[in-house]
Amino acid sequence: MKIELSAWQSKVWEDEHRFKVINVGRRGGKTMVVSLKMVDFCVRTPNVKAWYIAPTYKQAKQIVWEMLITAIPKSIINKRNETELTIHLKNGSRIELKGADNPDSLRGVGIDLCIFDEVAFFQRWDETWKILRPTLADTKANCWFISTPNGLNHFKHLSDNYIPEHDSKIFKDEDHVYFHFTTYDNPYIPLDEIEAMKIEMNEDSFAQEILGEFRKMVGLVYKNFQRSVHMVDIPFQRFDSNWTYTRALDFGFAHKSALGYFAISPDQKEMYLYDGLYQEGMTEQDIANICTVKDAGKVITNPVADSAQPMNIEQLKRFGVHFNPVKKGADSVVHGINKVAELLKIRQDTGKPTLMFNKNLPWIADEFEKYRWLERKIDGAVKEVPYKKDDDAMDCISYFARSYMIKAEKKKKSRRLPLLYSVMRGFRN
C-alpha cells in the first residue's frame, strides 16, 4: 500500500509515541492524515477497531466519511453502513465514526486506535475523555488528539502537558508527544492563498486559525472597527440592477429586533449595510410591513434570519416576507465573528473595507464599540464568549457574513477537490 504524505504528516505518522497531541492550522491537512492512518491501520491489521470521534455525530460524517470511502479500495470492503457510519473490511477490521455530543454513547467498547479530531471544539471534553480512557486500556490503543486551537481551553491544557522543554525531544511522559504545524506546512495550499487570508483576517484570528497559536481573545471583539473608516455616506447613485441586494434579521421583542439591508457590488469588493431597523417590541406583522416597504423595487437574494426562531420565520412567510434560516454549525458564533472581521479589513486594491455601514445608522457603530469577549465556565471548562447583551446588530451582520461567504467558500473548495482526490489516489493496494 502506497501512501503519499507531506513532510509534517510523515513526521507525525512515523513517530512511535502512543499519545500524540497534534496542533495544526486550518487547511493544514490534519483530517487527511487521520483518515489515511485509520485506513492503513485497519488494512494492515485484521480484527481491529478504529474510532474517529468528532465534536458531533453530524460533523463526523461531514468531515471524514467521503474521504474514507474514497481512500478504501472497494475490493477489501465487506460492508458499509452510512447511517451508523461504519465500514467493515474483509479482514474483520472496522472503522467507526462517532460524535462527542453524547458522551454516554461511547461507553463500554474496547478500541485499538482512537482519533479525536477538532478536540478544541468538544463541548464536553472532560466527560468524554473520562468515558473513553478505560476503553483504551486492554489493547493499549494509540490515541491522537488533533485540532486547531480555540482560545485557551482544554486543548491548550493538553498541549501544555506535552510540550518539550527547551525544544528537545525529551518529554516528561515517554508515552506522549506534542506536534505543532501551521497552514504554511501544507504544500498543497498555495502560498498566495495564505497571504490573502493574512490580509483579510484580523491578527488574532490569523494567528490562531492559520499559525496554530493559542490566543486569548480579550477586550473588543472587532478591534479593527473604526467609525471614521466603516461608517460612510452610502453611494446610492451607484446602486443599479447589477448590484445584489439581500437582508438579514435577528429577532427580538423584549430586546431589539435588528434588520439590515445590504447591497453588494458586481465585483463583490464593496458591500454596504445601507438601511435597517433597530427597535424593541416589533411583532412579525410589524417586521413584515417594514420589509414590504423596503423591498420595493429590488430583487432580494437569499435573505437570512436566525435559524433558532423557525416559528417566527414561518409567521413572516405567512405575511408574504421570506427569510431563509441561516446555517449554523459548531462554534457558529466564533465562525461568524471571523467572517465579519475579514470583511472589515482594509482591502489593498481599493483602500477601503469590503463591508461598510450607513453613517445615519449609529446603532451599528454603538454595538461594534461595546461588543466584547468574556470568560464563562461552560460544562466545566473556561471559554471565551462574546458578551450577550446589546448584540442584536452584531448577530444580524454575522448572519449576512456567514450566508454570503458560504457561496465564495464553496467555489474555492470546488477548485481544490481535484487536488484533494489526487492525493487520495496515492492510496494503492
Secondary structure as UniProt FT lines:
FT   HELIX           7..14
FT   STRAND          19..24
FT   TURN            26..27
FT   HELIX           30..44
FT   TURN            46..47
FT   STRAND          49..54
FT   HELIX           57..60
FT   HELIX           61..65
FT   HELIX           66..71
FT   HELIX           74..76
FT   STRAND          77..81
FT   TURN            82..85
FT   STRAND          86..89
FT   TURN            90..91
FT   STRAND          94..99
FT   TURN            100..101
FT   HELIX           103..106
FT   STRAND          113..117
FT   HELIX           119..121
FT   HELIX           125..132
FT   HELIX           133..136
FT   TURN            137..140
FT   STRAND          142..147
FT   HELIX           154..162
FT   HELIX           165..167
FT   TURN            174..175
FT   STRAND          176..181
FT   HELIX           183..185
FT   TURN            187..188
FT   HELIX           191..200
FT   HELIX           203..209
FT   TURN            210..211
FT   TURN            223..224
FT   HELIX           227..230
FT   STRAND          231..232
FT   HELIX           236..238
FT   TURN            241..242
FT   STRAND          244..250
FT   STRAND          257..264
FT   TURN            266..267
FT   STRAND          271..279
FT   HELIX           284..295
FT   TURN            296..297
FT   STRAND          304..305
FT   TURN            307..308
FT   HELIX           310..318
FT   TURN            319..320
FT   STRAND          324..325
FT   TURN            330..331
FT   HELIX           332..344
FT   TURN            348..350
FT   STRAND          355..358
FT   TURN            359..360
FT   HELIX           362..370
FT   STRAND          372..378
FT   TURN            379..380
FT   STRAND          381..386
FT   HELIX           392..424
FT   TURN            425..426
//
